[in-house]
């Protein structure tokens, strides 16, 4: 799969968020602030994964339709992948 610039930007933003959390820890910031930032990291990670799965699913569905194949199993696989990621 070809990962577009959008998903790469998302991951770079995530990388920055994680660095920010580490800096907060080094600065002995309050636990509530650190956990809030970690929650934001988790949410951003979930969105990045969903984006990747959606883009891949779209690509696979179009490819299979061109071949005249059924695509229902692809949707099921995508849903299972997202469920397992949690």
C-alpha positions as CSV (number, residue, x, y, z in Angstrom):
1,X,0.0,0.0,0.0
2,X,1.1,3.5,-0.7
3,X,0.8,5.7,2.4
4,X,0.0,9.2,1.5
5,X,1.4,12.4,3.0
6,X,-1.7,12.9,5.2
7,X,-1.1,9.7,7.2
8,X,2.6,10.5,7.5
9,X,1.8,14.0,8.9
10,X,-0.5,12.4,11.4
11,X,2.3,10.1,12.6
12,X,4.7,13.0,12.8
13,X,2.2,14.9,14.9
14,X,1.9,11.8,17.1
15,X,5.6,11.6,17.5
16,X,5.6,15.2,18.6
17,X,2.9,14.5,21.1
18,X,4.8,11.6,22.6
19,X,7.9,13.8,22.9
20,X,5.8,16.3,24.7
21,X,4.6,13.7,27.2
22,X,8.1,12.7,27.9
23,X,9.1,16.3,28.4
24,X,6.2,16.7,30.8
25,X,7.4,13.7,32.8
26,X,10.9,15.1,32.9
27,X,9.5,18.3,34.2
28,X,7.5,16.4,36.9
29,X,4.2,17.7,35.6
30,X,1.0,16.7,37.4
31,X,-0.3,13.1,36.8
32,X,-3.6,14.4,35.5
33,X,-1.9,16.5,32.8
34,X,0.3,13.6,31.7
35,X,-2.7,11.2,31.5
36,X,-4.7,13.8,29.6
37,X,-1.9,14.0,27.0
38,X,-1.5,10.3,26.8
39,X,-5.3,10.0,26.2
40,X,-4.9,12.5,23.3
41,X,-2.0,10.4,21.9
42,X,-4.2,7.3,22.1
43,X,-7.1,9.1,20.4
44,X,-4.8,10.3,17.6
45,X,-3.3,6.8,17.2
46,X,-6.8,5.3,16.9
47,X,-7.7,7.9,14.2
48,X,-4.5,7.2,12.3
49,X,-5.2,3.5,12.3
50,X,-8.8,4.0,11.2
51,X,-7.6,6.3,8.3
52,X,-5.0,3.7,7.2
53,X,-7.6,0.9,7.3
54,X,-10.2,3.0,5.4
55,X,-7.8,4.0,2.7
56,X,-6.6,0.4,2.3
57,X,-10.2,-0.8,2.3
58,X,-11.2,1.6,-0.4
59,X,-8.3,0.6,-2.6
60,X,-9.0,-3.1,-2.1
61,X,-12.7,-2.8,-2.8
62,X,-12.1,-0.9,-6.0
63,X,-9.5,-3.5,-7.0
64,X,-11.8,-6.4,-6.3
65,X,-14.8,-4.8,-8.0
66,X,-12.7,-4.4,-11.2
67,X,-12.0,-8.1,-11.0
68,X,-15.7,-8.8,-10.5
69,X,-15.2,-10.3,-7.1
70,X,-17.3,-10.0,-4.0
71,X,-16.1,-7.4,-1.5
72,X,-18.1,-8.3,1.6
73,X,-15.3,-10.2,3.2
74,X,-13.0,-7.2,2.9
75,X,-15.3,-5.1,5.0
76,X,-15.5,-7.8,7.6
77,X,-11.7,-8.1,7.7
78,X,-11.4,-4.3,8.1
79,X,-13.8,-4.2,11.0
80,X,-12.0,-7.1,12.7
81,X,-8.7,-5.4,12.3
82,X,-10.0,-2.2,13.9
83,X,-11.6,-4.3,16.8
84,X,-8.4,-6.1,17.4
85,X,-6.4,-2.8,17.5
86,X,-8.4,-1.8,20.6
